[in-house]
Amino acid sequence: MTRTGGLPGRVLIGPVPGLLGIAAFLGAWEVAVRGGLVDDRYIPPASTVLVAAVDYLDDGVFWRAVGRTLGAWALGLAIAATAAVVLGILIGSSGVARRATHSTIEFLRPIPSVALIPLAVLVYGTSLQSTLLLVIYAAFWQILIQVLYGVQDVDPVASDTAVSYRFGRIARVRYLVWPSALPYVMTGLRLGAAVALILAITAELVIGGGGLGERIALAQSGGALDKLYALIVITGLLGVAVNLVMRAIERRALAWHTSVRGEVPV
Amino acid sequence: MAADPATIAMNPTPSNPRDVLLRVDGLKKTYSAQGRDVEAVRDLTFELVRGELTCIVGPSGSGKTTLLRCISGLLEPTSGSVVLDGAPVKGPPRGMAVVFQEYGRSLFAWMTVRQNVELPLKVQKMSKSERTRLVDQSLESVGLAHSADSYPWQLSGGMQQRVAIARALAYQPQLLLMDEPFASVDAQTRADLEDLVLRVRHQFDVTVLLVTHDIDESIYLSDRVVVLSSPPSTVREELEIPLPRRRDQVTTKELPEFAHLRAHVFRLIKRESGAETPDAHDSSSLATAGEL
């Protein structure tokens, strides 16, 4: 065994490379704008944007907007997940139901949520329900598809075991189908959480009614470029945070699963 | 009921008529796939005597697993019947527990050892105190009391199969069905598990039906061996194993009777799988085969 890795290589693990990457990106942005490569009437330098972002930290209006966006995101995701899991298990447990719904699901799934904006405005105006409708529609299919795959992935031997010990339908779903499908549900939740955030901000941006999306629209119409970009950077950070939270939940829920538990010395 | 461990009684003298726990009568199973019928089991008839350990042994592909699935109620036979203690089997009966070969897939990875063993009792709504008593007792008897809070995947293969056996014992079946239970573990572990089965079947007073392709194992474990023909299977021969009741991996296998029985079953199965049968005038080929 050679030790070519050495100490310098070992520094480049953990969060260090990621942070270096961000620093390099911000540096390139700053240089590109200051050096005149990019017109600062369209993009202010990174330092200006960061100052604007920091200014938001003690702005009550901003925090209320964040709260509203995250509220719509969380509520929409929760409703979508509940509906997708219940329907997914019901449909997935029956071959007839699977075949009967397959083509309908494949037709409805690719419809982009944003295509529903006119409908949402017509029915709910600029209220929270409009945003929720789009968020739920977008997240629901992501999760449903995963649940349908997950329910199919029950091990036949485990299934025989449950049948031979006379598990009823409900016991089978609770103790076997649900845990077997959980890794898929978690993947669906993670994908759904990301599109739900995108749709929450899109809806606010286009429909209005408060939230970060509306702040972005206001900053744009007011010509406050530094604030506009600061808000964009913040929504990006929000996305990163959402992903980290979902991954942490996944690791906790799937501690027993091969994808998380890693190698076990036996 | 307790047998004197010192007795070298063959089998407990069968009271006439035999105390039959399970009766398999004219069992036939044909699989249909893409318009083609495959006959896995042609006609099987045999009985299990209460309190005995019976092994079903047969050449590979002789429908052993199909037979076990039919008996356990997991698979519906094409014709024929399975009767457990007077009641026809139409789906898994309460009086049976199955131990599968694939312990890793049969145990639930998301539950601890204790939760796995407890689950079938919980599902049938047994009281908490009764559950705890049975789980503790069965884990103790398979030597896993100290691993109750581990997850199955943290244990070795042999220990995982012990968990599956403990789960079956805690369920308090009349009949324990085992499908090639030791086929996926190493030789030393296999010997340990064989002795474990011999021990717990007396401790829990359970009748055992074990399916195996291993002739030595079938004779070592059994009171009675049912030899299957090659597929589509029928009962080739049913023989009592008149070995001392107390078995030992070394001394039992040294007995001349053990060697005779082993050779007898070996010839039956060789003949079934179409290979040359070593006869008296053909002893040279036997010697060669023995050296190989």
Chai-1 contact restraints between the chains, C-beta under 6 A:
chainA,res_idxA,chainB,res_idxB,connection_type,confidence,min_distance_angstrom,max_distance_angstrom,comment,restraint_id
A,D155,B,R105,contact,1.0,0.0,6.0,A-B,restraint_1
A,V157,B,F100,contact,1.0,0.0,6.0,A-B,restraint_2
A,V157,B,E102,contact,1.0,0.0,6.0,A-B,restraint_3
A,V157,B,R105,contact,1.0,0.0,6.0,A-B,restraint_4
A,V157,B,S106,contact,1.0,0.0,6.0,A-B,restraint_5
A,A158,B,R105,contact,1.0,0.0,6.0,A-B,restraint_6
A,D160,B,L74,contact,1.0,0.0,6.0,A-B,restraint_7
A,T161,B,S106,contact,1.0,0.0,6.0,A-B,restraint_8
A,V163,B,P92,contact,1.0,0.0,6.0,A-B,restraint_9
A,S164,B,S72,contact,1.0,0.0,6.0,A-B,restraint_10
A,S164,B,P92,contact,1.0,0.0,6.0,A-B,restraint_11
A,S164,B,V98,contact,1.0,0.0,6.0,A-B,restraint_12
A,Y165,B,P120,contact,1.0,0.0,6.0,A-B,restraint_13
A,R166,B,P92,contact,1.0,0.0,6.0,A-B,restraint_14
A,F167,B,V123,contact,1.0,0.0,6.0,A-B,restraint_15
A,A171,B,V123,contact,1.0,0.0,6.0,A-B,restraint_16
A,P179,B,W110,contact,1.0,0.0,6.0,A-B,restraint_17
A,W256,B,A109,contact,1.0,0.0,6.0,A-B,restraint_18
A,W256,B,W110,contact,1.0,0.0,6.0,A-B,restraint_19
A,W256,B,Y151,contact,1.0,0.0,6.0,A-B,restraint_20
A,V264,B,W153,contact,1.0,0.0,6.0,A-B,restraint_21
A,V264,B,Q154,contact,1.0,0.0,6.0,A-B,restraint_22
A,V266,B,S156,contact,1.0,0.0,6.0,A-B,restraint_23
